[in-house]
Structures are given as C-alpha cells and as structure tokens.
C-alpha cells in the first residue's frame, strides 16, 4: 500500500488520534508523510460533513488555504475533537488525547486547546438539541425545500458562531 493510499484511509477515520495505531509499521518519515497528506483530506471531509466544530469563518479560512491548518487552526480542531467525544470510555479517550497533546506540543499549547473545548462543547449541544427538535417530518421537508434547508443550515451556523475565532 502506498503512502497516498494510506493517507486516503486515514482521512476516513473521524478521530485522528487513532491514526498512530494504523501507522505503527511505517518508518517515522513515512508516518510523517502519511499524516501530512491525510490532514487536509480529513479536514475537508469533516467540515463538508458538518462533523468539525469550528466557527464558519475558520471553515472558510481552511478552505481558502486548501485545507492546510495553521497552529491556531489545529488547536481549534483538537478542541472540536475533544468536545465531540462520546461513549462509555469518553473520559479515557479525553485523557489519552490530553496526554498526547501535552507530550507533543507542551502544557501551554494544551491549555490553549482546553480553553476552546467548552465553547465547542456548547455548540455541539446546541446543534444536537436543534437536530432533535426538528423531528423526522421537518427533516423530510428540509430535504425537499431549499428555504427550510437554508433555515436549518443557519441554525447550525449560529451554533458554530458561538465558538471563538481566535
């Protein structure tokens, strides 16, 4: 399997923290190349599917930059990932990601990520509440009506605007 094929596979995994498990057999240079190729593909997919909780202006910036994030964008992305963790082992996942970030980037970088988690989590909850409130009937109407679809899109954008841009 080529580095490009591996990068394509990685970009389909929602949690990039899981990438390292898939790259264990590769050399450090190949791992680096895979991650560099997968990152913009992953960001593009996650934003287009509405799975990445970032301010709409940040999503536009990322698109303008061909999905290549700055360090500030990476902090926002990690905050989104942390805010999106669900499941019975969510505390363990959060702690593992926290430890990994602190090891790779340092404590101050982690603090900056952590202060971004709460607004991302609040946006996630608002989006989920809105999705629950619309129900299956309105969801079907939205799929056939651009006006209703746009209104729902605006609700989501409003929730994402709760997340700071800086």
DSSP file (Angstrom, degrees, kcal/mol; ACC not computed):
  #  RESIDUE AA STRUCTURE BP1 BP2  ACC     N-H-->O    O-->H-N    N-H-->O    O-->H-N    TCO  KAPPA ALPHA  PHI   PSI    X-CA   Y-CA   Z-CA
    1    1 A X              0   0    0      0, 0.0     2,-0.1     0, 0.0     0, 0.0   0.000 360.0 360.0 360.0 133.8    0.0    0.0    0.0
    2    2 A X     >  -     0   0    0      1,-0.1     4,-2.3     4,-0.0     5,-0.2  -0.311 360.0-109.3 -81.3 166.4    1.4    3.4   -1.0
    3    3 A X  H  > S+     0   0    0      1,-0.2     4,-2.5     2,-0.2     5,-0.1   0.875 120.5  53.2 -60.6 -38.6    1.7    6.4    1.3
    4    4 A X  H  > S+     0   0    0      2,-0.2     4,-2.2     1,-0.2    -1,-0.2   0.895 108.9  48.3 -65.8 -40.5   -1.1    8.1   -0.7
    5    5 A X  H  > S+     0   0    0      2,-0.2     4,-2.1     1,-0.2    -2,-0.2   0.900 112.0  48.9 -66.9 -40.1   -3.4    5.1   -0.2
    6    6 A X  H  X S+     0   0    0     -4,-2.3     4,-2.7     2,-0.2    -2,-0.2   0.915 110.0  52.1 -64.9 -42.1   -2.7    5.0    3.5
    7    7 A X  H  X S+     0   0    0     -4,-2.5     4,-2.3     1,-0.2    -2,-0.2   0.898 107.7  52.2 -61.0 -40.9   -3.4    8.8    3.7
    8    8 A X  H  < S+     0   0    0     -4,-2.2     4,-0.5     2,-0.2    -1,-0.2   0.918 110.8  47.8 -60.3 -43.8   -6.7    8.3    2.0
    9    9 A X  H >< S+     0   0    0     -4,-2.1     3,-1.3     1,-0.2     4,-0.2   0.921 110.9  50.8 -62.8 -45.0   -7.6    5.6    4.5
   10   10 A X  H >< S+     0   0    0     -4,-2.7     3,-2.2     1,-0.3    -1,-0.2   0.893 101.6  61.5 -60.4 -40.1   -6.6    7.8    7.4
   11   11 A X  T 3< S+     0   0    0     -4,-2.3    -1,-0.3     1,-0.3    -2,-0.2   0.660  98.5  58.7 -64.6 -13.7   -8.7   10.7    6.2
   12   12 A X  T <  S+     0   0    0     -3,-1.3     2,-0.6    -4,-0.5    -1,-0.3   0.472  84.1  92.9 -93.1  -3.3  -11.8    8.5    6.6
   13   13 A X    <   -     0   0    0     -3,-2.2     6,-0.1    -4,-0.2     5,-0.0  -0.821  68.4-150.1 -92.2 122.3  -11.2    7.9   10.3
   14   14 A X  S    S+     0   0    0     -2,-0.6     2,-0.8     1,-0.2    -1,-0.1   0.852  84.0  55.2 -63.9 -36.8  -13.1   10.6   12.3
   15   15 A X    >   -     0   0    0      1,-0.1     3,-2.0     2,-0.0     4,-0.2  -0.857  66.0-164.3-103.2 107.3  -10.7   10.7   15.2
   16   16 A X  G >  S+     0   0    0     -2,-0.8     3,-1.3     1,-0.3     4,-0.4   0.662  84.4  76.8 -66.0 -13.4   -7.1   11.4   14.1
   17   17 A X  G 3  S+     0   0    0      1,-0.3     3,-0.5     2,-0.2    -1,-0.3   0.795  90.0  58.2 -61.9 -26.6   -5.9   10.3   17.5
   18   18 A X  G X> S+     0   0    0     -3,-2.0     4,-0.8     1,-0.2     3,-0.8   0.608  83.6  85.0 -77.9 -13.2   -6.5    6.8   16.1
   19   19 A X  H X> S+     0   0    0     -3,-1.3     3,-1.3     1,-0.2     4,-0.9   0.883  78.5  62.3 -58.9 -41.3   -4.1    7.3   13.1
   20   20 A X  H >4 S+     0   0    0     -3,-0.5     3,-0.6    -4,-0.4     4,-0.4   0.835  97.5  58.2 -59.0 -32.7   -1.0    6.4   15.0
   21   21 A X  H <4 S+     0   0    0     -3,-0.8     3,-0.5    -4,-0.3    -1,-0.3   0.832 107.2  47.9 -64.6 -30.7   -2.3    2.8   15.6
   22   22 A X  H << S+     0   0    0     -3,-1.3    -1,-0.2    -4,-0.8     3,-0.2   0.639 111.8  50.6 -82.3 -15.0   -2.6    2.4   11.8
   23   23 A X  S X< S+     0   0    0     -4,-0.9     3,-1.8    -3,-0.6    -1,-0.2   0.350  72.8 107.6-107.1   5.9    0.9    3.8   11.2
   24   24 A X  T 3  S+     0   0    0     -3,-0.5    -1,-0.2    -4,-0.4    -2,-0.1   0.821  77.7  53.8 -55.3 -35.9    2.9    1.6   13.6
   25   25 A X  T 3  S+     0   0    0     -3,-0.2    -1,-0.3    -4,-0.2     2,-0.2   0.562  95.7  87.4 -79.7  -7.2    4.5   -0.5   10.9
   26   26 A X  S <  S-     0   0    0     -3,-1.8    -3,-0.0     1,-0.1     2,-0.0  -0.505  83.8-104.6 -92.8 160.0    5.8    2.5    8.9
   27   27 A X     >  -     0   0    0     -2,-0.2     4,-2.6     1,-0.1     5,-0.2  -0.316  38.5-105.0 -71.2 165.0    9.1    4.4    9.3
   28   28 A X  H  > S+     0   0    0      1,-0.2     4,-2.2     2,-0.2     5,-0.1   0.863 122.6  51.6 -63.3 -35.0    8.9    7.8   11.0
   29   29 A X  H  > S+     0   0    0      2,-0.2     4,-2.4     1,-0.2    -1,-0.2   0.916 111.0  46.9 -67.3 -43.0    9.4    9.6    7.6
   30   30 A X  H  > S+     0   0    0      2,-0.2     4,-2.7     1,-0.2    -2,-0.2   0.892 111.5  51.7 -65.6 -39.1    6.5    7.6    6.1
   31   31 A X  H  X S+     0   0    0     -4,-2.6     4,-2.5     2,-0.2     5,-0.2   0.931 110.8  48.5 -60.6 -44.9    4.3    8.3    9.1
   32   32 A X  H  X S+     0   0    0     -4,-2.2     4,-2.4     1,-0.2    -2,-0.2   0.920 112.3  48.0 -61.4 -45.3    5.0   12.0    8.8
   33   33 A X  H  X S+     0   0    0     -4,-2.4     4,-2.2     2,-0.2     5,-0.2   0.912 111.5  50.5 -62.5 -43.6    4.3   11.9    5.0
   34   34 A X  H  X S+     0   0    0     -4,-2.7     4,-2.6     1,-0.2     5,-0.2   0.929 112.1  46.5 -61.0 -46.5    1.0   10.0    5.6
   35   35 A X  H  X S+     0   0    0     -4,-2.5     4,-2.5     1,-0.2    -1,-0.2   0.906 111.3  51.8 -64.2 -41.3   -0.2   12.4    8.3
   36   36 A X  H  X S+     0   0    0     -4,-2.4     4,-0.7    -5,-0.2    -1,-0.2   0.875 115.6  41.5 -64.3 -37.0    0.8   15.4    6.1
   37   37 A X  H  X S+     0   0    0     -4,-2.2     4,-0.8    -5,-0.2    -2,-0.2   0.854 117.3  47.5 -76.6 -35.4   -1.2   14.1    3.2
   38   38 A X  H  X S+     0   0    0     -4,-2.6     4,-3.0    -5,-0.2     5,-0.2   0.845  97.2  71.3 -76.0 -34.3   -4.2   12.9    5.3
   39   39 A X  H  X S+     0   0    0     -4,-2.5     4,-2.7     1,-0.2     5,-0.2   0.913 101.0  40.7 -55.4 -53.5   -4.7   16.0    7.3
   40   40 A X  H  X S+     0   0    0     -4,-0.7     4,-2.4     1,-0.2    -1,-0.2   0.883 116.5  51.2 -65.0 -34.4   -6.1   18.3    4.6
   41   41 A X  H  X S+     0   0    0     -4,-0.8     4,-2.2     2,-0.2    -1,-0.2   0.913 112.5  46.7 -63.9 -41.8   -8.2   15.5    3.2
   42   42 A X  H  X S+     0   0    0     -4,-3.0     4,-3.0     2,-0.2     5,-0.2   0.928 112.1  49.3 -65.5 -47.0   -9.6   14.8    6.7
   43   43 A X  H  X S+     0   0    0     -4,-2.7     4,-2.5    -5,-0.2     5,-0.3   0.926 111.2  49.7 -60.4 -45.9  -10.3   18.4    7.4
   44   44 A X  H  X S+     0   0    0     -4,-2.4     4,-2.6    -5,-0.2    -1,-0.2   0.940 114.4  44.7 -58.6 -48.3  -12.1   18.9    4.1
   45   45 A X  H  X S+     0   0    0     -4,-2.2     4,-2.1     1,-0.2     6,-0.2   0.930 113.3  49.7 -63.0 -46.4  -14.3   15.8    4.7
   46   46 A X  H  <>S+     0   0    0     -4,-3.0     5,-2.9     1,-0.2     6,-1.1   0.893 114.8  43.6 -63.9 -40.4  -15.0   16.6    8.3
   47   47 A X  H ><5S+     0   0    0     -4,-2.5     3,-1.3    -5,-0.2    -1,-0.2   0.929 113.6  50.6 -70.2 -44.5  -16.1   20.2    7.5
   48   48 A X  H 3<5S+     0   0    0     -4,-2.6    -2,-0.2    -5,-0.3    -1,-0.2   0.821 113.1  46.5 -63.9 -29.8  -18.1   19.2    4.5
   49   49 A X  T 3<5S-     0   0    0     -4,-2.1    -1,-0.3    -5,-0.2    -2,-0.2   0.436 114.0-118.1 -90.4   0.3  -19.9   16.6    6.5
   50   50 A X  T < 5S+     0   0    0     -3,-1.3    -3,-0.2    -4,-0.3    -2,-0.1   0.767  81.0 119.7  71.9  25.7  -20.5   19.0    9.4
   51   51 A X      < +     0   0    0     -5,-2.9     2,-0.6    -6,-0.2    -4,-0.2   0.569  50.8  79.7 -99.1 -11.3  -18.5   16.9   11.8
   52   52 A X  S    S-     0   0    0     -6,-1.1     2,-1.4    -9,-0.1    25,-0.1  -0.878  72.0-144.5-103.8 122.9  -15.9   19.5   12.7
   53   53 A X        +     0   0    0     -2,-0.6     2,-0.3    24,-0.2    30,-0.1  -0.658  47.8 130.6 -90.7  86.8  -17.0   22.1   15.2
   54   54 A X        -     0   0    0     -2,-1.4   111,-0.1    26,-0.1     5,-0.1  -0.956  66.0 -86.6-133.5 154.9  -15.3   25.3   14.1
   55   55 A X    >>  -     0   0    0    109,-0.3     4,-2.1    -2,-0.3     3,-0.7  -0.272  41.1-118.2 -54.8 141.6  -16.5   28.8   13.5
   56   56 A X  H 3> S+     0   0    0    101,-0.3     4,-2.0     1,-0.3    -1,-0.1   0.841 115.5  55.4 -55.2 -34.7  -17.8   29.3   10.0
   57   57 A X  H 3> S+     0   0    0      2,-0.2     4,-2.2     1,-0.2    -1,-0.3   0.863 106.8  50.4 -66.3 -34.4  -15.2   31.9    9.2
   58   58 A X  H <> S+     0   0    0     -3,-0.7     4,-2.7     2,-0.2    -2,-0.2   0.892 107.6  53.1 -69.5 -39.5  -12.5   29.4   10.3
   59   59 A X  H  X S+     0   0    0     -4,-2.1     4,-2.1     1,-0.2    -2,-0.2   0.904 110.1  48.5 -60.4 -40.6  -14.0   26.8    7.9
   60   60 A X  H  X S+     0   0    0     -4,-2.0     4,-2.5     2,-0.2    -2,-0.2   0.904 110.0  51.5 -65.5 -41.4  -13.8   29.4    5.1
   61   61 A X  H  X S+     0   0    0     -4,-2.2     4,-1.8     1,-0.2    -2,-0.2   0.928 109.7  49.8 -59.4 -45.5  -10.2   30.2    6.0
   62   62 A X  H  <>S+     0   0    0     -4,-2.7     5,-3.5     1,-0.2     6,-0.5   0.911 110.5  49.6 -61.6 -42.2   -9.3   26.5    5.9
   63   63 A X  H ><5S+     0   0    0     -4,-2.1     3,-1.6     1,-0.2    -1,-0.2   0.918 109.5  51.3 -62.8 -43.5  -11.0   26.1    2.5
   64   64 A X  H 3<5S+     0   0    0     -4,-2.5    -1,-0.2     1,-0.3    -2,-0.2   0.822 108.8  52.4 -62.1 -30.9   -9.1   29.1    1.2
   65   65 A X  T ><5S-     0   0    0     -4,-1.8     3,-1.4    -5,-0.2    -1,-0.3   0.101 123.5-104.1 -92.4  22.1   -5.8   27.6    2.4
   66   66 A X  T < 5S-     0   0    0     -3,-1.6    -3,-0.2     1,-0.3    -2,-0.1   0.851  73.0 -62.4  55.2  36.7   -6.5   24.3    0.6
   67   67 A X  T 3 <S+     0   0    0     -5,-3.5     2,-0.7     1,-0.2    -1,-0.3   0.645  99.2 139.7  67.9  17.8   -7.5   22.7    4.0
   68   68 A X    <   -     0   0    0     -3,-1.4    -1,-0.2    -6,-0.5     2,-0.1  -0.842  43.5-144.1 -93.8 114.7   -4.0   23.2    5.4
   69   69 A X        -     0   0    0     -2,-0.7     2,-0.1    -3,-0.1   -29,-0.0  -0.452   2.3-137.5 -83.9 150.0   -4.3   24.4    9.0
   70   70 A X     >  -     0   0    0     -2,-0.1     4,-2.3     1,-0.1     5,-0.1  -0.347  40.9 -95.1 -83.5 177.6   -2.2   26.8   11.0
   71   71 A X  H  > S+     0   0    0      2,-0.2     4,-1.9     1,-0.2     5,-0.1   0.882 129.2  52.7 -63.7 -37.0   -1.2   26.0   14.5
   72   72 A X  H  > S+     0   0    0      2,-0.2     4,-2.0     1,-0.2    -1,-0.2   0.920 108.6  49.9 -63.2 -43.5   -4.2   28.1   15.7
   73   73 A X  H  > S+     0   0    0      1,-0.2     4,-2.7     2,-0.2    -2,-0.2   0.904 107.1  55.1 -60.3 -41.3   -6.5   26.0   13.5
   74   74 A X  H  X S+     0   0    0     -4,-2.3     4,-2.7     1,-0.2    -1,-0.2   0.892 106.0  51.5 -61.0 -39.3   -5.0   22.8   14.9
   75   75 A X  H  X S+     0   0    0     -4,-1.9     4,-2.1     2,-0.2    -1,-0.2   0.924 111.2  47.7 -62.2 -43.4   -5.9   24.0   18.4
   76   76 A X  H  X S+     0   0    0     -4,-2.0     4,-2.1     2,-0.2    -2,-0.2   0.890 111.7  50.7 -64.0 -39.4   -9.4   24.6   17.3
   77   77 A X  H  X S+     0   0    0     -4,-2.7     4,-2.4     2,-0.2    -2,-0.2   0.919 110.0  48.6 -66.2 -44.4   -9.6   21.2   15.6
   78   78 A X  H  X S+     0   0    0     -4,-2.7     4,-2.6     1,-0.2    -1,-0.2   0.881 109.8  52.9 -64.6 -36.2   -8.4   19.4   18.7
   79   79 A X  H  X S+     0   0    0     -4,-2.1     4,-2.4    -5,-0.2    -1,-0.2   0.908 109.3  49.8 -62.9 -40.4  -10.9   21.2   20.8
   80   80 A X  H  X S+     0   0    0     -4,-2.1     4,-1.3     2,-0.2    -2,-0.2   0.916 110.6  49.5 -62.5 -43.8  -13.6   20.1   18.4
   81   81 A X  H  X S+     0   0    0     -4,-2.4     4,-0.5     1,-0.2     3,-0.3   0.929 112.6  47.1 -62.0 -45.5  -12.4   16.5   18.6
   82   82 A X  H >< S+     0   0    0     -4,-2.6     3,-0.8     1,-0.2    -1,-0.2   0.888 112.0  50.1 -64.5 -39.0  -12.4   16.6   22.4
   83   83 A X  H 3< S+     0   0    0     -4,-2.4    -1,-0.2     1,-0.2    -2,-0.2   0.729 109.2  53.7 -71.1 -21.0  -15.8   18.2   22.5
   84   84 A X  H 3< S+     0   0    0     -4,-1.3    -1,-0.2    -3,-0.3    -2,-0.2   0.492  77.2 121.5 -93.0  -4.6  -17.2   15.5   20.2
   85   85 A X    <<  +     0   0    0     -3,-0.8     2,-0.3    -4,-0.5     5,-0.1  -0.401  36.8 168.8 -65.0 132.0  -16.0   12.5   22.2
   86   86 A X        +     0   0    0     -2,-0.1     3,-0.2     3,-0.0     2,-0.1  -0.881  20.9  64.2-134.5 166.1  -18.9   10.3   23.1
   87   87 A X  S >  S-     0   0    0     -2,-0.3     3,-1.5     1,-0.2     4,-0.2  -0.327  89.4 -60.1 110.2 172.7  -19.4    6.8   24.6
   88   88 A X  T 3  S+     0   0    0      1,-0.3     3,-0.3     2,-0.1    -1,-0.2   0.748 131.5  45.9 -66.6 -24.6  -18.7    4.9   27.7
   89   89 A X  T 3> S+     0   0    0     -3,-0.2     4,-2.4     1,-0.2    -1,-0.3   0.048  75.0 119.4-105.7  26.8  -14.9    5.4   27.5
   90   90 A X  H <> S+     0   0    0     -3,-1.5     4,-2.8     1,-0.2     5,-0.2   0.862  72.9  52.8 -61.9 -37.7  -15.1    9.1   26.8
   91   91 A X  H  > S+     0   0    0     -3,-0.3     4,-2.4     2,-0.2    -1,-0.2   0.908 110.9  47.1 -65.0 -40.7  -13.1   10.1   29.9
   92   92 A X  H  > S+     0   0    0      2,-0.2     4,-2.5     1,-0.2    -2,-0.2   0.905 113.0  48.8 -66.7 -41.6  -10.3    7.7   29.0
   93   93 A X  H  X S+     0   0    0     -4,-2.4     4,-2.5     2,-0.2     5,-0.2   0.933 111.3  50.0 -62.5 -45.5  -10.2    9.0   25.4
   94   94 A X  H  X S+     0   0    0     -4,-2.8     4,-2.7     1,-0.2    -2,-0.2   0.936 112.5  47.1 -57.4 -48.2  -10.2   12.6   26.6
   95   95 A X  H  X S+     0   0    0     -4,-2.4     4,-2.8     1,-0.2    -1,-0.2   0.896 111.2  51.0 -63.4 -41.5   -7.3   11.9   29.0
   96   96 A X  H  X S+     0   0    0     -4,-2.5     4,-2.1     2,-0.2    -1,-0.2   0.913 112.9  45.3 -63.8 -42.4   -5.3   10.0   26.3
   97   97 A X  H  X S+     0   0    0     -4,-2.5     4,-2.8     2,-0.2     5,-0.2   0.914 112.4  52.1 -67.0 -42.1   -5.7   12.8   23.8
   98   98 A X  H  X S+     0   0    0     -4,-2.7     4,-2.6    -5,-0.2     5,-0.2   0.940 111.0  47.0 -57.5 -48.7   -4.8   15.3   26.5
   99   99 A X  H  X S+     0   0    0     -4,-2.8     4,-2.3     1,-0.2    -1,-0.2   0.896 112.4  50.2 -61.5 -40.8   -1.6   13.4   27.4
  100  100 A X  H  X S+     0   0    0     -4,-2.1     4,-2.5    -5,-0.2     5,-0.2   0.916 111.3  47.7 -64.7 -44.1   -0.7   13.1   23.8
  101  101 A X  H  X>S+     0   0    0     -4,-2.8     4,-3.2     2,-0.2     5,-0.9   0.928 112.8  48.8 -63.3 -44.9   -1.1   16.8   23.1
  102  102 A X  H  X5S+     0   0    0     -4,-2.6     4,-0.9    -5,-0.2    -1,-0.2   0.891 113.3  47.8 -62.5 -38.9    0.9   17.7   26.2
  103  103 A X  H  <5S+     0   0    0     -4,-2.3    -2,-0.2    -5,-0.2    -1,-0.2   0.917 120.2  36.6 -68.0 -42.9    3.7   15.3   25.2
  104  104 A X  H  <5S+     0   0    0     -4,-2.5    -2,-0.2    -5,-0.2    -3,-0.2   0.902 136.2  14.8 -78.2 -42.1    3.8   16.6   21.6
  105  105 A X  H  <5S-     0   0    0     -4,-3.2     4,-0.3    -5,-0.2    -3,-0.2   0.654 104.3-113.1-113.2 -20.0    3.2   20.3   22.0
  106  106 A X     X< -     0   0    0     -4,-0.9     4,-2.0    -5,-0.9    -1,-0.2  -0.277  35.7 -69.1 104.6 166.4    3.6   21.1   25.7
  107  107 A X  H  > S+     0   0    0      1,-0.2     4,-2.5     2,-0.2     5,-0.2   0.880 125.9  52.3 -65.4 -42.1    1.5   22.3   28.6
  108  108 A X  H  > S+     0   0    0      2,-0.2     4,-1.8     1,-0.2    -1,-0.2   0.878 109.1  50.6 -66.0 -37.2    0.8   25.8   27.3
  109  109 A X  H  > S+     0   0    0     -4,-0.3     4,-2.0     2,-0.2    -1,-0.2   0.932 110.8  50.1 -63.1 -45.1   -0.4   24.5   23.9
  110  110 A X  H  X S+     0   0    0     -4,-2.0     4,-3.2     1,-0.2    -2,-0.2   0.914 106.9  54.4 -59.6 -43.4   -2.7   22.1   25.8
  111  111 A X  H  X S+     0   0    0     -4,-2.5     4,-2.1     1,-0.2    -1,-0.2   0.892 107.7  50.4 -58.4 -39.5   -4.1   24.9   27.9
  112  112 A X  H  X S+     0   0    0     -4,-1.8     4,-0.6     2,-0.2    -1,-0.2   0.890 112.5  46.6 -66.5 -39.1   -5.0   26.9   24.8
  113  113 A X  H >X S+     0   0    0     -4,-2.0     3,-1.3     1,-0.2     4,-0.6   0.944 111.0  52.7 -64.2 -47.1   -6.8   23.8   23.4
  114  114 A X  H >X S+     0   0    0     -4,-3.2     3,-1.0     1,-0.3     4,-0.7   0.853 102.7  56.3 -61.5 -37.7   -8.6   23.2   26.6
  115  115 A X  H 3< S+     0   0    0     -4,-2.1     4,-0.4     1,-0.2    -1,-0.3   0.710 107.0  52.8 -68.9 -16.5  -10.0   26.7   26.9
  116  116 A X  H <X S+     0   0    0     -3,-1.3     4,-1.5    -4,-0.6    -1,-0.2   0.597  91.7  75.9 -90.2 -12.9  -11.5   26.1   23.5
  117  117 A X  H <X S+     0   0    0     -3,-1.0     4,-3.0    -4,-0.6     5,-0.2   0.917  87.9  56.6 -66.8 -44.1  -13.3   22.9   24.4
  118  118 A X  H  X S+     0   0    0     -4,-0.7     4,-2.4     1,-0.2    -1,-0.2   0.920 109.1  44.0 -60.1 -48.1  -16.1   24.4   26.4
  119  119 A X  H  > S+     0   0    0     -4,-0.4     4,-2.2     2,-0.2    -1,-0.2   0.884 115.1  50.2 -65.0 -34.7  -17.4   26.7   23.6
  120  120 A X  H  X S+     0   0    0     -4,-1.5     4,-2.4     2,-0.2    -2,-0.2   0.903 111.0  49.2 -66.6 -40.1  -17.1   23.8   21.1
  121  121 A X  H  X S+     0   0    0     -4,-3.0     4,-2.5     2,-0.2    -2,-0.2   0.907 110.1  50.8 -64.9 -41.7  -19.0   21.5   23.5
  122  122 A X  H  X S+     0   0    0     -4,-2.4     4,-2.2    -5,-0.2    -2,-0.2   0.901 111.0  48.8 -62.8 -41.1  -21.7   24.2   24.0
  123  123 A X  H  X S+     0   0    0     -4,-2.2     4,-2.6     2,-0.2    -2,-0.2   0.913 109.9  51.9 -64.6 -42.0  -22.1   24.5   20.2
  124  124 A X  H  X S+     0   0    0     -4,-2.4     4,-2.6     1,-0.2    -2,-0.2   0.924 110.3  48.4 -59.4 -45.3  -22.2   20.7   19.8
  125  125 A X  H  X S+     0   0    0     -4,-2.5     4,-2.5     1,-0.2    -1,-0.2   0.905 111.5  49.4 -63.7 -41.0  -25.0   20.5   22.4
  126  126 A X  H  X S+     0   0    0     -4,-2.2     4,-2.5     2,-0.2    -1,-0.2   0.910 111.7  48.9 -64.5 -41.2  -27.0   23.3   20.7
  127  127 A X  H  X S+     0   0    0     -4,-2.6     4,-2.5     2,-0.2    -2,-0.2   0.931 112.5  48.0 -63.6 -45.4  -26.6   21.6   17.3
  128  128 A X  H  X S+     0   0    0     -4,-2.6     4,-2.3     2,-0.2    -2,-0.2   0.905 111.4  50.2 -62.1 -41.7  -27.8   18.3   18.8
  129  129 A X  H  X S+     0   0    0     -4,-2.5     4,-2.4     1,-0.2    -1,-0.2   0.930 111.2  49.0 -62.7 -44.8  -30.7   20.0   20.5
  130  130 A X  H  X S+     0   0    0     -4,-2.5     4,-1.4     1,-0.2    -2,-0.2   0.902 110.7  50.8 -60.9 -41.0  -31.7   21.6   17.2
  131  131 A X  H  X S+     0   0    0     -4,-2.5     4,-0.9     1,-0.2    -1,-0.2   0.890 112.0  46.8 -64.9 -38.9  -31.5   18.3   15.4
  132  132 A X  H  < S+     0   0    0     -4,-2.3     3,-0.3     1,-0.2    -1,-0.2   0.873 110.0  54.5 -68.7 -36.5  -33.7   16.6   18.0
  133  133 A X  H  < S+     0   0    0     -4,-2.4    -1,-0.2     1,-0.2    -2,-0.2   0.781  99.4  60.3 -69.9 -27.5  -36.2   19.4   17.9
  134  134 A X  H  X S-     0   0    0     -4,-1.4     4,-0.9    -5,-0.2    -1,-0.2   0.856  89.1-163.8 -74.3 -31.5  -36.7   19.3   14.1
  135  135 A X  H  X  -     0   0    0     -4,-0.9     4,-1.8    -3,-0.3     5,-0.1   0.135  38.2 -69.5  70.5 168.5  -38.0   15.7   14.1
  136  136 A X  H  > S+     0   0    0      1,-0.2     4,-1.9     2,-0.2    -1,-0.2   0.818 127.8  57.3 -68.3 -31.7  -38.3   13.4   11.1
  137  137 A X  H  > S+     0   0    0      2,-0.2     4,-2.0     1,-0.2    -1,-0.2   0.951 110.7  41.0 -65.1 -49.2  -41.2   15.3    9.5
  138  138 A X  H  X S+     0   0    0     -4,-0.9     4,-2.8     1,-0.2    -1,-0.2   0.851 111.2  58.1 -68.5 -33.6  -39.3   18.6    9.2
  139  139 A X  H  X S+     0   0    0     -4,-1.8     4,-1.6     2,-0.2    -1,-0.2   0.901 107.4  47.8 -61.1 -39.9  -36.2   16.8    8.2
  140  140 A X  H  X S+     0   0    0     -4,-1.9     4,-0.7     2,-0.2    -2,-0.2   0.909 111.7  49.4 -67.5 -41.4  -38.0   15.3    5.2
  141  141 A X  H >X S+     0   0    0     -4,-2.0     3,-1.1     1,-0.2     4,-1.0   0.912 109.3  53.4 -61.9 -42.0  -39.5   18.8    4.3
  142  142 A X  H 3< S+     0   0    0     -4,-2.8     3,-0.4     1,-0.3     7,-0.3   0.853 101.9  58.3 -62.4 -35.0  -36.0   20.2    4.6
  143  143 A X  H 3< S+     0   0    0     -4,-1.6    -1,-0.3     1,-0.2    -2,-0.2   0.723 116.0  35.6 -68.3 -18.6  -34.6   17.6    2.2
  144  144 A X  H << S+     0   0    0     -3,-1.1     2,-0.5    -4,-0.7    -1,-0.2   0.466 112.3  64.2-111.3  -4.8  -37.1   18.9   -0.4
  145  145 A X     X  -     0   0    0     -4,-1.0     4,-2.4    -3,-0.4     5,-0.2  -0.972  56.0-162.5-127.8 121.9  -37.2   22.6    0.3
  146  146 A X  H  > S+     0   0    0     -2,-0.5     4,-2.5     2,-0.2     5,-0.2   0.841  94.7  55.5 -68.7 -32.0  -34.2   24.9   -0.1
  147  147 A X  H  > S+     0   0    0      2,-0.2     4,-2.1     1,-0.2    -1,-0.2   0.951 113.1  39.5 -65.4 -49.0  -35.9   27.5    2.2
  148  148 A X  H  > S+     0   0    0      2,-0.2     4,-2.2     1,-0.2    -2,-0.2   0.906 116.1  52.2 -67.2 -41.0  -36.3   25.1    5.1
  149  149 A X  H  X S+     0   0    0     -4,-2.4     4,-2.3    -7,-0.3    -2,-0.2   0.907 109.7  49.1 -60.3 -42.7  -32.9   23.6    4.4
  150  150 A X  H  X S+     0   0    0     -4,-2.5     4,-2.5     2,-0.2    -1,-0.2   0.892 108.3  53.6 -65.2 -39.8  -31.3   27.0    4.5
  151  151 A X  H  X S+     0   0    0     -4,-2.1     4,-1.8     2,-0.2    -2,-0.2   0.909 110.8  46.4 -61.3 -42.3  -33.1   27.9    7.8
  152  152 A X  H  X S+     0   0    0     -4,-2.2     4,-2.0     2,-0.2    -1,-0.2   0.888 110.8  52.8 -67.1 -38.8  -31.7   24.7    9.4
  153  153 A X  H  X S+     0   0    0     -4,-2.3     4,-2.6     1,-0.2    -2,-0.2   0.902 108.2  51.2 -60.9 -41.6  -28.2   25.5    7.9
  154  154 A X  H  X S+     0   0    0     -4,-2.5     4,-2.6     2,-0.2    -1,-0.2   0.871 106.5  54.1 -65.4 -37.0  -28.4   29.0    9.5
  155  155 A X  H  X S+     0   0    0     -4,-1.8     4,-1.9     2,-0.2    -1,-0.2   0.929 111.0  46.2 -60.2 -44.4  -29.4   27.4   12.9
  156  156 A X  H  X S+     0   0    0     -4,-2.0     4,-2.3     2,-0.2    -2,-0.2   0.919 112.0  50.5 -64.4 -44.1  -26.2   25.3   12.7
  157  157 A X  H  X S+     0   0    0     -4,-2.6     4,-1.7     1,-0.2  -101,-0.3   0.892 107.9  53.6 -61.9 -39.9  -24.1   28.2   11.6
  158  158 A X  H  < S+     0   0    0     -4,-2.6     4,-0.4     1,-0.2    -1,-0.2   0.910 108.9  49.2 -60.9 -41.3  -25.4   30.3   14.5
  159  159 A X  H >< S+     0   0    0     -4,-1.9     3,-1.3     1,-0.2     4,-0.2   0.911 110.8  49.8 -64.1 -41.8  -24.4   27.5   16.9
  160  160 A X  H >< S+     0   0    0     -4,-2.3     3,-1.6     1,-0.3    -1,-0.2   0.771  98.7  66.9 -69.5 -24.9  -20.9   27.3   15.4
  161  161 A X  T 3< S+     0   0    0     -4,-1.7    -1,-0.3     1,-0.3    -2,-0.2   0.641  84.6  73.8 -70.3 -11.7  -20.6   31.1   15.7
  162  162 A X  T <  S+     0   0    0     -3,-1.3     2,-0.4    -4,-0.4    -1,-0.3   0.712  80.9  86.9 -68.9 -19.5  -20.6   30.5   19.5
  163  163 A X  S <  S-     0   0    0     -3,-1.6   -47,-0.1    -4,-0.2  -109,-0.0  -0.696  89.9-115.0 -85.4 127.4  -17.0   29.2   19.0
  164  164 A X        -     0   0    0     -2,-0.4  -109,-0.3     1,-0.1    -1,-0.1  -0.229  10.5-145.6 -62.0 149.8  -14.3   31.9   19.1
  165  165 A X              0   0    0      1,-0.1    -1,-0.1    -4,-0.1   -89,-0.1   0.630 360.0 360.0 -88.6 -16.0  -12.3   32.6   16.0
  166  166 A X              0   0    0    -90,-0.0    -1,-0.1   -94,-0.0    -2,-0.1   0.413 360.0 360.0-115.3 360.0   -9.1   33.5   17.9
